[in-house]
Amino acid sequence: MNLILLDPADLTDDHHAWVRDPRRLRHLREVHRARPGDELTLGVSGGSIGRGRLVSLDEDGARFALDALDQAPPAALDIELVLALPRPRMLARSLEHVTALGVKRITLLHTRRVEKSYWQSPELSAEKIHQHLVLGLEQARDTVMPEVELETHFKPFVEDRLATRLKVRRGLLAHPGMQAACPRGLTSPATLVVGPEGGFIPYEVEALLAAGCQGIHLGSRILRVETAVIALLARLG
Amino acid sequence: MNLILLDPADLTDDHHAWVRDPRRLRHLREVHRARPGDELTLGVSGGSIGRGRLVSLDEDGARFALDALDQAPPAALDIELVLALPRPRMLARSLEHVTALGVKRITLLHTRRVEKSYWQSPELSAEKIHQHLVLGLEQARDTVMPEVELETHFKPFVEDRLATRLKVRRGLLAHPGMQAACPRGLTSPATLVVGPEGGFIPYEVEALLAAGCQGIHLGSRILRVETAVIALLARLG
């Protein structure tokens, strides 16, 4: 928690915040080992960041006196991610990684090689997803929550919604064996599409190319989805 | 296991291999759902890779008939990694990530903010480290085992051994607040130095710069070590 992310409801007035939930209190106690008087970085969800002083930390919660919260959060990465739904534990970690890297729109997509049982995972509840996004934001000192969409049907998503998006954004399909090496340091908006462990099937590759994606690869090494997503975003960003 | 990594002892002659250890047999049965006649990718530790046909899979083990193993493994990344020893679970995952990305020399270093208890972790046994390296190689279809060194004393390592290495390699210290942005697509050998969660202390930063490192950063977002290492290697590689 490099930033304490405040919900607007945590603000008692313009200069005071009151944190009550057990997770943040435990983190303040056990990781920050915070004591009254300590200065910490805080930010309001969707808003700006700044410094605050811990006034009290007891069974009543943590109370902060805030300086002007007048710094902008770090710039977002203008790369949207379309990711074949990973297995639950990898999903949890990947949501944190890509949120920390600054992605603001994440689409979780069903594909042939996604196990159907993954869609029943408790990790896909709105609450669990929100928790992982918060962890990613707190890590990177960001306040702007990514939007996460679940797309359980490949064809209508790719043919309609993705194809429409790609009229104004560059589409990049990361898939082993594609012709172009992953570009470096994009300067225009893009949508990155990453398949499941085992990859997209040929029909899916064709549909994604037909929807306007350009095929790219990261070399001859086959990476786990979790590793590949970070490596691709780092090279593109 | 995108490649079945054979120990030279697994070869019964130039054209036959016999795999007997429970981990690989379970993987062949449960993940590959392999049946006699299936073609799989195999490679000899430290050597070349190729295709083989599963001849039998039973309580006796898995027997393969090998075609010529005549393909070179993927090119190594000419970036050595010096990493402050992470907590055990993150160490395990990071060893797999960086091995899959092609790093061939990994130095795990003690620094002020590394918890001393991490050095007692069973994850640091030679056997456990070897297991994670094998998983990374199998993932990336590589056969060349990275070398892992443990350096429990910061000062003599940095002042002597690192400074000597940096006479022939570019040293890059990744640390928030450094002046230069992380370079892209290095074309010469480099050694990348990454700190612990919480970062290097000022004395350590000074010692690393004095040993010949250039300070670099990945932007204003603070990333977990696990994420940062992958992002740095992807951008440098």
Chai-1 contact restraints between the chains, C-beta under 6 A:
chainA,res_idxA,chainB,res_idxB,connection_type,confidence,min_distance_angstrom,max_distance_angstrom,comment,restraint_id
A,N2,B,I222,contact,1.0,0.0,6.0,A-B,restraint_1
A,P74,B,S220,contact,1.0,0.0,6.0,A-B,restraint_2
A,P74,B,R221,contact,1.0,0.0,6.0,A-B,restraint_3
A,H97,B,T227,contact,1.0,0.0,6.0,A-B,restraint_4
A,A100,B,L223,contact,1.0,0.0,6.0,A-B,restraint_5
A,A100,B,T227,contact,1.0,0.0,6.0,A-B,restraint_6
A,Q139,B,R224,contact,1.0,0.0,6.0,A-B,restraint_7
A,A140,B,R221,contact,1.0,0.0,6.0,A-B,restraint_8
A,A140,B,I222,contact,1.0,0.0,6.0,A-B,restraint_9
A,R141,B,I222,contact,1.0,0.0,6.0,A-B,restraint_10
A,R184,B,R184,contact,1.0,0.0,6.0,A-B,restraint_11
A,S220,B,P74,contact,1.0,0.0,6.0,A-B,restraint_12
A,R221,B,P74,contact,1.0,0.0,6.0,A-B,restraint_13
A,R221,B,A140,contact,1.0,0.0,6.0,A-B,restraint_14
A,I222,B,N2,contact,1.0,0.0,6.0,A-B,restraint_15
A,I222,B,A140,contact,1.0,0.0,6.0,A-B,restraint_16
A,I222,B,R141,contact,1.0,0.0,6.0,A-B,restraint_17
A,L223,B,A100,contact,1.0,0.0,6.0,A-B,restraint_18
A,R224,B,Q139,contact,1.0,0.0,6.0,A-B,restraint_19
A,T227,B,H97,contact,1.0,0.0,6.0,A-B,restraint_20
A,T227,B,A100,contact,1.0,0.0,6.0,A-B,restraint_21
A,T227,B,I230,contact,1.0,0.0,6.0,A-B,restraint_22
A,I230,B,T227,contact,1.0,0.0,6.0,A-B,restraint_23
A,I230,B,I230,contact,1.0,0.0,6.0,A-B,restraint_24
A,I230,B,A231,contact,1.0,0.0,6.0,A-B,restraint_25
A,A231,B,I230,contact,1.0,0.0,6.0,A-B,restraint_26
A,A231,B,A234,contact,1.0,0.0,6.0,A-B,restraint_27
A,A234,B,A231,contact,1.0,0.0,6.0,A-B,restraint_28
A,A234,B,A234,contact,1.0,0.0,6.0,A-B,restraint_29
A,A234,B,R235,contact,1.0,0.0,6.0,A-B,restraint_30
A,R235,B,A234,contact,1.0,0.0,6.0,A-B,restraint_31
